[in-house]
Amino acid sequence: MATEVPRVRLARISAAPLSVDATLDAVRDPRVGGVAVFIGLVRNHDDGRPVASLDYTAHPSAEARLADCLTEVAAQHAVVAVAGAHRVGPLTVGDIAVVVAAGAPHRAEAFACCRDLIDRLKAEVPIWKEQSFTDGAVDWVGL
């Protein structure tokens, strides 16, 4: 029996609020026995400094690069399906900034793939974060 190539079921960069349920639903499959989901939230601090808000900006190629990263990572793991979404635009503390999910027959594969998905997204997808601190200072991350 041939091994099926894992499928990317969702790769989205969006200004609209992200749906954890939609990301989870994207990796549901009768072959999946475990799903790992990572949800990245806007926190109220960075490196000991209080954060007021964030503004994410993406390169026009970001969604295609996200899809490529998801495909490449999924191919390295025994998973059935993967999904990922990242917000752009202004976000406030507590907002969901990123969601990735991996569905696999067993939990160990789902966890390993999910961790690699978020690490690869953060390292390679051209999305930049402008942080505004409560003291009025601004800092760019990911340039």
C-alpha positions in Angstrom: 0.0 0.0 0.0 1.4 3.4 -1.0 1.8 6.1 1.7 -0.4 9.1 1.0 1.3 12.4 1.0 0.0 14.5 3.9 -2.4 17.2 2.8 -2.4 20.9 3.6 -6.0 21.6 4.3 -5.7 25.3 5.3 -2.9 27.8 4.7 -4.3 31.3 5.3 -3.0 34.8 6.1 -5.9 37.0 7.1 -6.9 40.3 8.7 -10.0 38.6 10.0 -10.0 37.0 13.4 -8.8 33.4 13.3 -11.0 30.4 14.1 -9.4 27.7 16.2 -12.5 25.5 15.3 -11.9 26.0 11.6 -8.3 25.0 11.9 -9.2 22.0 14.0 -12.0 21.0 11.5 -9.5 21.3 8.6 -7.4 18.4 10.0 -10.3 16.1 11.0 -10.3 12.9 9.1 -11.4 9.3 9.8 -7.8 8.2 9.9 -6.9 10.8 12.5 -6.7 9.6 16.1 -5.0 12.6 17.5 -4.8 16.3 16.8 -2.3 18.8 18.2 -3.1 22.4 18.0 -0.9 25.4 18.8 -2.5 28.8 19.4 -0.3 31.8 19.6 -1.8 34.7 21.6 -0.7 38.4 21.9 0.8 38.6 25.3 1.0 41.7 27.5 4.8 41.7 27.7 8.0 41.1 25.8 11.4 40.8 27.3 10.2 42.4 30.5 8.5 45.4 28.8 4.7 45.9 28.9 3.1 45.5 25.4 0.1 47.6 24.5 -0.6 46.2 21.0 0.9 44.6 17.9 0.5 45.1 14.2 1.5 42.3 11.8 2.5 42.9 8.2 3.0 40.2 5.7 4.8 40.1 2.4 2.5 39.3 -0.6 4.2 35.9 -0.9 3.5 35.0 2.8 0.5 32.8 2.2 2.3 30.8 -0.5 5.3 30.4 1.7 3.1 29.3 4.6 1.6 26.6 2.3 5.1 25.5 1.3 6.3 25.3 4.9 3.2 23.3 5.9 3.7 20.9 3.0 7.4 20.4 3.7 6.9 19.9 7.5 4.0 17.5 6.9 6.1 15.4 4.6 8.6 14.8 7.4 6.0 13.4 9.8 3.5 10.5 9.8 0.5 12.8 9.7 -2.7 12.8 7.7 -3.4 16.6 7.5 -2.0 19.9 8.6 -3.4 23.4 8.7 -2.1 26.9 9.6 -3.4 30.5 9.7 -1.8 33.7 10.8 -3.4 37.2 11.4 -2.2 40.4 9.9 -3.1 43.9 10.9 -3.6 45.4 14.3 -4.1 43.0 17.3 -4.5 43.7 21.0 -3.5 41.7 24.0 -5.3 38.4 24.2 -6.0 38.2 20.4 -5.1 35.0 18.5 -2.2 35.7 16.2 -1.5 32.2 14.8 -3.0 28.7 14.8 -1.4 25.6 13.5 -2.8 22.0 13.7 -1.6 18.5 12.8 -3.8 15.5 12.6 -2.2 12.0 12.8 -3.1 8.5 13.6 -1.4 8.8 17.0 -0.7 11.7 19.3 3.1 11.5 19.3 3.2 12.2 15.6 0.7 15.0 15.9 2.6 16.7 18.7 6.0 16.5 16.9 4.6 17.8 13.6 2.7 20.7 15.3 5.8 21.9 17.1 7.8 21.8 13.8 5.0 23.6 12.0 5.0 26.6 14.3 8.8 26.7 14.5 9.1 26.6 10.7 6.3 29.2 10.2 8.0 31.6 12.7 11.4 31.1 11.0 10.5 31.3 7.3 7.1 32.9 6.6 7.7 36.6 5.8 5.5 38.2 8.5 6.8 41.1 10.6 5.5 42.3 13.9 5.5 45.9 15.1 5.1 46.0 18.8 3.8 49.0 20.6 4.8 49.3 24.3 2.9 51.0 27.0 5.6 53.6 27.3 5.1 54.7 23.7 8.2 52.9 22.3 7.8 50.8 19.1 9.9 47.8 18.1 9.9 45.6 14.9 10.4 41.9 15.2 11.2 39.5 12.4 12.7 41.9 9.9 
